[in-house]
Amino acid sequence: NDNPYSLDNLTSPQKDRPNLTYEFLGVTRVWRWTRERMQKAYENRLVVQTRPGAVPRFKRYLDEQKGTPVGDVWTDIRPLQGNSKEYKGYPTQKPLALLERIIKASSNEDDVVLDPFCGCATACVAAEMLGRQWIGIDISPKAVQLTNMRLKETMGDLFHDRLVTARTDIPKRTDIGVPIPYRQNKHVLFGQQEGRCNGCRTEFPYRAFAVDHIIPRSRGGTDHIENLQLLCAHCNSTKGDRQQEYLVARLKELGITS
């Protein structure tokens, strides 16, 4: 049977049920079903034991359940209104219930949830309450205050000041070794770009190029080769210490590129 199913509990929450207390597949429990019903379901392959000694469980097939699977358009969780107790004044704030659903559907307990634009910390709060580890990133120092405030509101006495570790230092890459001096990458970049300027796309001899930081070092850019490019003298001068988006827009404005 290719029909999706989940494994459901067969034990009874009521402990004082002598007529439903018996051994089945080597496991003694207070069961929800009589021995006869359990045996029949087992013969019909509706009761399974995932490994020897494990508590038997019941196959609950999807097509036998009421309702329909959740689609990719969700209208049952309404946007936040200004008078909502949950609303913190962020124009893009999402309901906590929405983030809880997304996190439940896409992760397991102890997984790491990353919100690179955490704002008022809705995803961080949802992740914490669902037993996930989490990392929130935001350009505003206010985000740290909001995260602590919302966690305290949600967790009550379980909240403590050491729960959130806030860092303001610039992260350093640890996935690769120490980068070589960036100018030594010029030969590699010349081959990757096939002798063309990464701005105007014009071919130039090797000596005409300068090594440029795509994200300037003044804005947190690194010397790793992924952040380096070769530009001709004109493009390098035009870009200056600005980001690549400025150079692309300026070259289009000048009619050099389309």
Contacts in CASP RR format, 6 or more apart in sequence:
PFRMAT RR
TARGET T0000
AUTHOR 0000-0000-0000
METHOD contacts of the structure
MODEL  1
NDNPYSLDNLTSPQKDRPNLTYEFLGVTRVWRWTRERMQKAYENRLVVQT
RPGAVPRFKRYLDEQKGTPVGDVWTDIRPLQGNSKEYKGYPTQKPLALLE
RIIKASSNEDDVVLDPFCGCATACVAAEMLGRQWIGIDISPKAVQLTNMR
LKETMGDLFHDRLVTARTDIPKRTDIGVPIPYRQNKHVLFGQQEGRCNGC
RTEFPYRAFAVDHIIPRSRGGTDHIENLQLLCAHCNSTKGDRQQEYLVAR
LKELGITS
1 61 0 8 1.000
3 61 0 8 1.000
3 62 0 8 1.000
3 63 0 8 1.000
4 61 0 8 1.000
4 62 0 8 1.000
5 59 0 8 1.000
5 60 0 8 1.000
5 61 0 8 1.000
5 62 0 8 1.000
6 59 0 8 1.000
6 60 0 8 1.000
6 62 0 8 1.000
7 48 0 8 1.000
7 50 0 8 1.000
7 57 0 8 1.000
7 58 0 8 1.000
7 59 0 8 1.000
7 60 0 8 1.000
8 57 0 8 1.000
8 58 0 8 1.000
8 59 0 8 1.000
8 60 0 8 1.000
9 32 0 8 1.000
9 57 0 8 1.000
9 58 0 8 1.000
10 29 0 8 1.000
10 31 0 8 1.000
10 32 0 8 1.000
10 33 0 8 1.000
10 38 0 8 1.000
10 47 0 8 1.000
10 55 0 8 1.000
10 56 0 8 1.000
10 57 0 8 1.000
10 58 0 8 1.000
11 29 0 8 1.000
11 30 0 8 1.000
11 31 0 8 1.000
11 32 0 8 1.000
11 55 0 8 1.000
12 20 0 8 1.000
12 29 0 8 1.000
12 30 0 8 1.000
12 31 0 8 1.000
12 32 0 8 1.000
14 30 0 8 1.000
15 30 0 8 1.000
17 30 0 8 1.000
19 34 0 8 1.000
20 30 0 8 1.000
20 31 0 8 1.000
20 32 0 8 1.000
20 33 0 8 1.000
20 34 0 8 1.000
21 28 0 8 1.000
21 29 0 8 1.000
21 30 0 8 1.000
21 31 0 8 1.000
22 28 0 8 1.000
22 31 0 8 1.000
22 35 0 8 1.000
24 31 0 8 1.000
24 35 0 8 1.000
24 38 0 8 1.000
24 39 0 8 1.000
24 42 0 8 1.000
24 56 0 8 1.000
25 42 0 8 1.000
25 49 0 8 1.000
25 53 0 8 1.000
25 56 0 8 1.000
26 53 0 8 1.000
27 49 0 8 1.000
27 53 0 8 1.000
27 54 0 8 1.000
27 55 0 8 1.000
27 56 0 8 1.000
29 55 0 8 1.000
31 38 0 8 1.000
33 41 0 8 1.000
38 47 0 8 1.000
38 56 0 8 1.000
41 47 0 8 1.000
41 58 0 8 1.000
42 56 0 8 1.000
45 59 0 8 1.000
46 58 0 8 1.000
46 59 0 8 1.000
47 56 0 8 1.000
47 57 0 8 1.000
47 58 0 8 1.000
47 59 0 8 1.000
48 56 0 8 1.000
48 57 0 8 1.000
48 59 0 8 1.000
49 55 0 8 1.000
49 56 0 8 1.000
49 57 0 8 1.000
50 57 0 8 1.000
62 69 0 8 1.000
74 98 0 8 1.000
74 101 0 8 1.000
77 95 0 8 1.000
77 97 0 8 1.000
77 98 0 8 1.000
77 101 0 8 1.000
78 95 0 8 1.000
79 95 0 8 1.000
80 86 0 8 1.000
80 87 0 8 1.000
80 93 0 8 1.000
80 94 0 8 1.000
80 95 0 8 1.000
81 87 0 8 1.000
82 89 0 8 1.000
86 95 0 8 1.000
86 96 0 8 1.000
87 93 0 8 1.000
88 120 0 8 1.000
88 146 0 8 1.000
88 150 0 8 1.000
89 120 0 8 1.000
90 119 0 8 1.000
90 120 0 8 1.000
93 120 0 8 1.000
93 122 0 8 1.000
94 122 0 8 1.000
95 122 0 8 1.000
96 122 0 8 1.000
96 125 0 8 1.000
96 126 0 8 1.000
99 122 0 8 1.000
99 123 0 8 1.000
99 125 0 8 1.000
99 126 0 8 1.000
99 127 0 8 1.000
100 126 0 8 1.000
100 129 0 8 1.000
100 130 0 8 1.000
103 113 0 8 1.000
103 123 0 8 1.000
103 126 0 8 1.000
103 127 0 8 1.000
103 130 0 8 1.000
103 132 0 8 1.000
104 130 0 8 1.000
107 113 0 8 1.000
107 132 0 8 1.000
109 130 0 8 1.000
109 131 0 8 1.000
109 132 0 8 1.000
110 131 0 8 1.000
110 132 0 8 1.000
110 133 0 8 1.000
111 132 0 8 1.000
111 133 0 8 1.000
112 132 0 8 1.000
112 133 0 8 1.000
112 134 0 8 1.000
112 135 0 8 1.000
113 123 0 8 1.000
113 124 0 8 1.000
113 127 0 8 1.000
113 132 0 8 1.000
113 133 0 8 1.000
113 134 0 8 1.000
113 135 0 8 1.000
114 134 0 8 1.000
114 135 0 8 1.000
114 136 0 8 1.000
114 137 0 8 1.000
115 123 0 8 1.000
115 124 0 8 1.000
115 134 0 8 1.000
115 135 0 8 1.000
115 136 0 8 1.000
115 137 0 8 1.000
116 136 0 8 1.000
116 137 0 8 1.000
117 137 0 8 1.000
117 138 0 8 1.000
118 124 0 8 1.000
118 136 0 8 1.000
118 137 0 8 1.000
118 138 0 8 1.000
118 143 0 8 1.000
118 147 0 8 1.000
119 138 0 8 1.000
119 140 0 8 1.000
119 143 0 8 1.000
119 146 0 8 1.000
120 143 0 8 1.000
120 146 0 8 1.000
120 150 0 8 1.000
121 136 0 8 1.000
121 143 0 8 1.000
121 146 0 8 1.000
121 147 0 8 1.000
121 150 0 8 1.000
121 151 0 8 1.000
122 150 0 8 1.000
123 134 0 8 1.000
123 136 0 8 1.000
124 134 0 8 1.000
124 136 0 8 1.000
124 147 0 8 1.000
124 150 0 8 1.000
124 151 0 8 1.000
125 147 0 8 1.000
125 150 0 8 1.000
125 151 0 8 1.000
125 154 0 8 1.000
127 133 0 8 1.000
127 134 0 8 1.000
128 134 0 8 1.000
128 151 0 8 1.000
128 154 0 8 1.000
128 155 0 8 1.000
128 163 0 8 1.000
129 154 0 8 1.000
129 155 0 8 1.000
136 143 0 8 1.000
136 147 0 8 1.000
141 168 0 8 1.000
144 164 0 8 1.000
144 166 0 8 1.000
147 164 0 8 1.000
148 159 0 8 1.000
148 161 0 8 1.000
148 163 0 8 1.000
148 164 0 8 1.000
151 159 0 8 1.000
151 163 0 8 1.000
151 164 0 8 1.000
152 159 0 8 1.000
170 220 0 8 1.000
173 222 0 8 1.000
173 224 0 8 1.000
176 224 0 8 1.000
179 222 0 8 1.000
179 223 0 8 1.000
179 224 0 8 1.000
179 225 0 8 1.000
181 223 0 8 1.000
182 211 0 8 1.000
182 213 0 8 1.000
182 223 0 8 1.000
182 225 0 8 1.000
182 228 0 8 1.000
183 211 0 8 1.000
185 211 0 8 1.000
185 225 0 8 1.000
185 228 0 8 1.000
186 206 0 8 1.000
186 209 0 8 1.000
186 211 0 8 1.000
186 230 0 8 1.000
188 225 0 8 1.000
189 209 0 8 1.000
189 211 0 8 1.000
189 225 0 8 1.000
189 228 0 8 1.000
189 229 0 8 1.000
189 230 0 8 1.000
190 206 0 8 1.000
190 209 0 8 1.000
190 230 0 8 1.000
193 229 0 8 1.000
193 230 0 8 1.000
195 203 0 8 1.000
195 204 0 8 1.000
195 206 0 8 1.000
195 209 0 8 1.000
195 230 0 8 1.000
196 202 0 8 1.000
196 203 0 8 1.000
196 204 0 8 1.000
197 203 0 8 1.000
197 204 0 8 1.000
197 209 0 8 1.000
197 230 0 8 1.000
197 231 0 8 1.000
197 232 0 8 1.000
197 235 0 8 1.000
198 212 0 8 1.000
198 229 0 8 1.000
198 230 0 8 1.000
198 231 0 8 1.000
198 235 0 8 1.000
199 229 0 8 1.000
199 231 0 8 1.000
199 232 0 8 1.000
199 235 0 8 1.000
199 247 0 8 1.000
199 248 0 8 1.000
199 251 0 8 1.000
199 257 0 8 1.000
200 232 0 8 1.000
200 234 0 8 1.000
200 235 0 8 1.000
200 251 0 8 1.000
200 256 0 8 1.000
200 257 0 8 1.000
201 257 0 8 1.000
202 232 0 8 1.000
204 232 0 8 1.000
208 232 0 8 1.000
208 233 0 8 1.000
209 230 0 8 1.000
209 231 0 8 1.000
209 232 0 8 1.000
210 230 0 8 1.000
210 231 0 8 1.000
210 232 0 8 1.000
210 233 0 8 1.000
210 236 0 8 1.000
211 228 0 8 1.000
211 229 0 8 1.000
211 230 0 8 1.000
212 228 0 8 1.000
212 229 0 8 1.000
212 230 0 8 1.000
212 231 0 8 1.000
212 236 0 8 1.000
212 239 0 8 1.000
213 221 0 8 1.000
213 223 0 8 1.000
213 227 0 8 1.000
213 228 0 8 1.000
214 221 0 8 1.000
214 227 0 8 1.000
214 228 0 8 1.000
214 229 0 8 1.000
214 243 0 8 1.000
214 244 0 8 1.000
215 221 0 8 1.000
215 222 0 8 1.000
215 227 0 8 1.000
215 243 0 8 1.000
215 244 0 8 1.000
216 240 0 8 1.000
216 241 0 8 1.000
216 242 0 8 1.000
216 243 0 8 1.000
217 223 0 8 1.000
218 241 0 8 1.000
219 243 0 8 1.000
221 227 0 8 1.000
229 244 0 8 1.000
231 239 0 8 1.000
231 247 0 8 1.000
235 247 0 8 1.000
235 251 0 8 1.000
238 247 0 8 1.000
238 250 0 8 1.000
238 251 0 8 1.000
239 246 0 8 1.000
239 247 0 8 1.000
239 250 0 8 1.000
248 257 0 8 1.000
251 257 0 8 1.000
252 258 0 8 1.000
END
